[in-house]
Amino acid sequence: MERSGNFYKAIRLGYILISIL
């Protein structure tokens, strides 16, 4: 579960970064 949460967080961070770009 922890791994999934971390992965999801990374995806969300990446999505936000792409949105800003």
C-alpha positions, 0 to 999 in steps of 0.5 A, a space after each residue: 500500500 505504501 508503494 502505491 501511495 508513493 507512486 500515486 503522489 509522484 504521478 500527481 506531482 508530475 501532472 502538476 509539473 506538466 500543467 505548469 509547463 
